[in-house]
Amino acid sequence: MKAIPVPEIDGAYLFEPAPHADQRGFFSRTFDRDVVASVGIDPDGFAQDSLSRSRKGVVRGMHLRGGAGESKLVRCSHGAIFDVVVDLRPDSPTYRNVKTFELSGDTQVSLYIPAGCAHGFQSLTDPSDVSYRIDRAHDPEEDITISYKDPELDISWPLSVTMVSDRDERAPSLGEALKPTR
């Protein structure tokens, strides 16, 4: 497994495994603590693992966590997704950059998303399974949702959007979502 920095999002990494394939299929290591630690990420710092299953065309996002933020390690374990990361850390050299990826069960590549970045994806297959490893317990009170169709983000979703959650459909624009509350 190797770690590949993502220049467009400071602190983000792709973790590319080296699958062993034969006539039976393949075997792939999807997490290696030494490789993760080699790029300055605490491999013991993850607190929860979750899994989502989505139908083709479904969009989930754009999601961000307030407070101390939330780092994620994301992998499409089955199917394929169009994944989007937006750097919303004001002090980051890549502030407001948007970067897209295709993650798939065929490659098993994982994407590390630093705290302070918004994340979302669209399922390209029916179904797609996405595994999340987050660095602290989820607190719904800290959830921030940004409209997946915000013109400022200008995300070109590759498929027609077939379904989103009510929360994602009603989400405010980037500017509204990030306004300080008093």
N, C-alpha and C positions, 0 to 999 in steps of 0.2 A: 504494500500500500504506500502511496506517496501523497504528500500534501502539496497542493498547487494554490498559491495565492491568487486572489481575485483582485486585480489592480483597480477596477472600477468601484469597489466597495472595500475601504480600508478595514483590515482585520478579518475579512471573509476568506474562507478557504474551501476548495474542493478537495475531498479525500477520495482518491481514485484507487480502487482495489485492483489486484491482479488475479482475476478469476482463473481457476484451473478447470478447463473444459475437456470433456471426452464424450463418448457416445451416449452416456447416461444423462448428460446435462452439464451442470457446472457446480463448483464449490467456490464460495467467495467469502473472505473475511470482510466484514462490514464495519468493524471498529477495531482500532489498534491503539491502546493507551500510549505506547512509546511514540508513535507517529504524531498523535494528538499533542502530547506533551512537548515534542520537538519544536512546535510552532507557538509555544507559550500558552496553550489552552490546558486548563486543569482537567485531566481525564476523570478525576473523582468529583468534579464540580457539578455533575448532572444529577438532578433530583427526581425527574419523572420521565417515563416513556409513554407515548400515546400513539394511536394509529387512527387514521381516517380512511374511509373508503368512499370514493366518489364515482358518479356516472360520467360518461363522456359529455363534455361541454360545461360541467359544473365549475363555477368559480368560487373559491374560498379566499376571502381577503378583501381588502388589504388590512392586516392586523398588526398591531403594535402594543407594547405593554408599557404603561407609565411606571412611576416610582423608580425603582432601581433598574427597570428594563428586564429583558429576558434574552439570553443567548439561546440559540437553537441549533441542533444538528438534525438536518432534514434529509430523508432518503425516500425515493420512490421504490418500494420493495416489489411492486407488481404493476404492470401497465406502464404508462408514461404520463408525465405532466409538463406543462409549461410553467416554470417557476419564476417569480418576480421578487426582487429585493430592492428596497428604496432606503438609502442612507439618510436618516433624519436626525443625526447627531450634529448639532450646530458647530461643535469644535473639530469635526472630522475634516480631513483634507478632501474627502469625497462626498461632502454634504450635498444632499439632494440628487445624487447620482441614482439612476435606475439601471439595474442590470437584470437580464433575463437568462434563463438556463433551460435546457431540456434535461430532465432527470428521468431515468427509466429503470425498470426491473431488470432489463437486459444488462445494463452497465453496473448497477448497484453503487453508483457514485453518491457520496454524501456531501451536503453543502452545510458549512458552518456559517451561521448568521449571527453577527455580534449584536449585543444589546443596543437598543436605540435604532434599529432598522425595522421598517415595516416589511411584512412578508405576505405573499398570497400566491395562489396557483390556479391553473385551469387543468382539469382532467382531459387528456387527449385520447384516452381509451376507456372502454367500458368493461370492467371497472379499472380504477387505479387505486392502489393502496399507498399511503404516505405515512412513514414512521417519523415521529418527532421525539427528540431527546432534548429536554429543557433543563436549564440550570437552577431553577427554583420552583417551588410549588405554585401552581396556577392560582391566581386570585382574580375572580371576575370583576372585582371593583376597580382593577387597574387596566382593564381592557380598553383599548382605543381602536376604533375602526375608521378607516378612511375609504371613501368611495372608490370602488374598483374601476369606475368609469370617469374619474376626475380628469378633466382636460389638461390640468397642469402636469399630471403624471404621464399622460399620453401613452398609456399602455395599449399596445396592439395585440389584443387577445387573438390567438390564431384561429379559434373556432367561434361560431355563434354561441353566445352565452345561453345555455339551456335552463340553468337554475342557479339561484343564490339564496342564502338565508334571508329572512326578513331583516335581520340586523345589518347584513351587508348591503341590501337594497336601499335601506334608509340611511346609510352612513353619510356623514357630512363630507364636504370637500377637504382637501389637505389643509388649506388655510383655516377653516372652521375647526377641524379636529385638533389642531395644534395650538389654538388660541389659549392663552393662560386663563385659568378659572380663578375667580375672586370670591 
